[in-house]
């Protein structure tokens, strides 16, 4: 395949073999003399939808979902606009018995975040305000730990004085 010319499936322009994407429309290039009606796998179809300009930068959280199915729905919406995304389990919900259950975070590259936010606001999945942070509030976590320690201390105190 190293000597073959490549063509853009969208605008049909020819390109040298060292090119990967069409400079005019951004589509992934295919072999120029290959079969025009070759069946593409699901993975290849998904890759064709991704716009390369939305793949630059660090991952940014753009949405949250209450379960895996909802997160995959959001991923599909973003992919239709050319924005690749990643789903990960939210912190603290790593229960092996319920792998598809529990909250998820939808992440995109920083260059695709504005477009992703537009899509999600238009679909009324997220609000117009800034995205909420993905981490738990440290003050709230410390307060919960202190409350737990206080309850254990009271139980131990009562247990030692009741038996005397």
C-alpha positions as CSV (number, residue, x, y, z in Angstrom):
1,X,0.0,0.0,0.0
2,X,3.0,2.4,0.3
3,X,3.0,3.5,-3.3
4,X,-0.8,4.0,-3.8
5,X,-2.4,7.4,-4.3
6,X,-5.0,8.5,-1.8
7,X,-8.3,10.2,-2.5
8,X,-10.8,12.1,-0.3
9,X,-14.2,10.3,-0.1
10,X,-16.0,13.6,0.3
11,X,-14.5,15.9,-2.4
12,X,-12.7,13.2,-4.5
13,X,-9.4,15.2,-4.7
14,X,-6.2,13.1,-5.1
15,X,-3.4,13.3,-2.5
16,X,0.1,11.8,-2.0
17,X,0.5,8.6,0.1
18,X,2.1,10.5,3.0
19,X,-1.1,12.6,3.7
20,X,-3.6,11.3,6.2
21,X,-6.5,13.8,6.0
22,X,-7.8,15.9,3.2
23,X,-6.5,19.5,3.7
24,X,-9.7,21.1,2.2
25,X,-12.4,19.2,4.1
26,X,-10.6,17.3,6.8
27,X,-11.9,13.8,5.9
28,X,-9.7,10.7,6.4
29,X,-8.2,9.7,3.0
30,X,-8.8,6.3,1.4
31,X,-7.0,4.4,-1.4
32,X,-7.8,6.0,-4.7
33,X,-8.0,2.8,-6.7
34,X,-9.8,0.8,-4.0
35,X,-13.4,-0.4,-4.3
36,X,-15.7,2.6,-4.0
37,X,-18.5,0.5,-2.4
38,X,-16.4,-1.4,0.1
39,X,-18.3,-2.1,3.3
40,X,-16.9,-0.3,6.3
41,X,-16.8,-1.7,9.8
42,X,-18.6,0.0,12.6
43,X,-15.3,1.2,13.9
44,X,-14.3,2.7,10.6
45,X,-17.7,4.5,10.3
46,X,-17.2,6.1,13.7
47,X,-13.6,7.1,12.8
48,X,-14.9,8.8,9.6
49,X,-17.2,11.0,11.6
50,X,-14.4,12.4,13.8
51,X,-13.2,15.9,12.9
52,X,-9.4,16.1,13.5
53,X,-9.6,19.7,14.7
54,X,-11.6,18.5,17.8
55,X,-8.9,16.1,18.9
56,X,-6.3,18.5,20.3
57,X,-5.5,19.2,23.9
58,X,-6.1,17.7,27.4
59,X,-9.3,16.0,28.3
60,X,-12.1,18.2,29.7
61,X,-15.3,17.2,31.4
62,X,-18.3,18.4,29.5
63,X,-21.2,16.4,30.9
64,X,-22.3,13.9,33.5
65,X,-24.6,11.0,33.1
66,X,-26.4,8.9,35.7
67,X,-25.5,5.5,34.0
68,X,-23.6,3.9,31.2
69,X,-26.5,4.0,28.7
70,X,-27.1,7.7,29.2
71,X,-23.3,8.4,28.8
72,X,-23.3,6.4,25.5
73,X,-26.3,8.4,24.2
74,X,-24.4,11.6,24.9
75,X,-21.3,10.2,23.2
76,X,-23.4,9.4,20.1
77,X,-24.8,13.0,20.0
78,X,-21.2,14.4,20.2
79,X,-20.0,12.0,17.5
80,X,-22.7,13.1,15.1
81,X,-21.1,16.6,15.3
82,X,-17.6,15.2,14.8
83,X,-16.5,15.5,18.5
84,X,-14.8,12.3,19.9
85,X,-15.5,11.6,23.5
86,X,-14.5,9.3,26.3
87,X,-16.7,8.0,29.2
88,X,-15.3,7.2,32.6
89,X,-16.9,6.2,35.9
90,X,-17.3,9.0,38.4
91,X,-15.1,8.9,41.4
92,X,-16.3,6.7,44.2
93,X,-18.5,4.4,42.1
94,X,-16.2,1.5,41.3
95,X,-18.6,-1.3,42.2
96,X,-17.8,-4.5,40.1
97,X,-21.3,-6.0,40.6
98,X,-22.9,-3.0,38.8
99,X,-20.4,-2.1,36.0
100,X,-23.0,-0.4,33.9
101,X,-24.6,1.4,36.9
102,X,-23.5,4.5,38.6
103,X,-22.7,8.0,37.4
104,X,-20.3,8.6,34.5
105,X,-18.4,11.6,33.2
106,X,-18.2,12.5,29.5
107,X,-14.8,13.9,28.5
108,X,-13.6,15.5,25.3
109,X,-10.4,17.1,24.1
110,X,-10.0,20.8,24.9
111,X,-10.3,21.9,21.3
112,X,-13.7,20.1,21.0
113,X,-15.1,21.3,24.3
114,X,-16.9,24.5,23.0
115,X,-18.6,22.6,20.2
116,X,-19.6,19.8,22.7
117,X,-21.0,22.4,25.1
118,X,-23.1,23.9,22.2
119,X,-24.5,20.5,21.3
120,X,-25.3,19.6,24.9
121,X,-26.9,23.0,25.6
122,X,-28.9,22.8,22.4
123,X,-30.2,19.3,23.5
124,X,-30.9,20.7,27.0
125,X,-28.6,18.0,28.6
126,X,-26.5,20.7,30.4
127,X,-27.2,24.2,31.4
128,X,-25.8,27.4,30.0
129,X,-23.5,28.0,33.0
130,X,-19.9,26.8,33.4
131,X,-19.5,23.0,33.8
132,X,-19.6,21.8,37.4
133,X,-16.3,20.4,38.7
134,X,-15.9,16.7,38.7
135,X,-14.3,16.4,42.1
136,X,-16.0,16.2,45.4
137,X,-15.8,19.3,47.7
138,X,-12.9,18.6,50.2
139,X,-14.7,20.4,53.0
140,X,-17.7,18.2,52.6
141,X,-15.6,15.1,52.6
142,X,-13.7,16.2,55.8
143,X,-17.0,17.0,57.5
144,X,-18.4,13.5,56.7
145,X,-15.2,11.9,58.0
146,X,-15.4,13.9,61.3
147,X,-19.0,13.0,61.7
148,X,-18.2,9.3,61.2
149,X,-15.4,9.4,63.8
150,X,-17.7,11.2,66.3
151,X,-20.4,8.6,65.9
152,X,-17.9,5.8,66.5
153,X,-16.5,7.6,69.5
154,X,-20.0,8.0,71.1
155,X,-20.7,4.3,70.5
156,X,-17.4,3.2,72.1
157,X,-18.0,5.6,75.0
158,X,-21.5,4.3,75.6
159,X,-20.4,0.7,75.2
160,X,-17.6,1.0,77.9
161,X,-19.8,2.8,80.4
162,X,-22.9,0.5,80.0
163,X,-21.0,-2.6,80.9
164,X,-19.4,-1.1,84.0
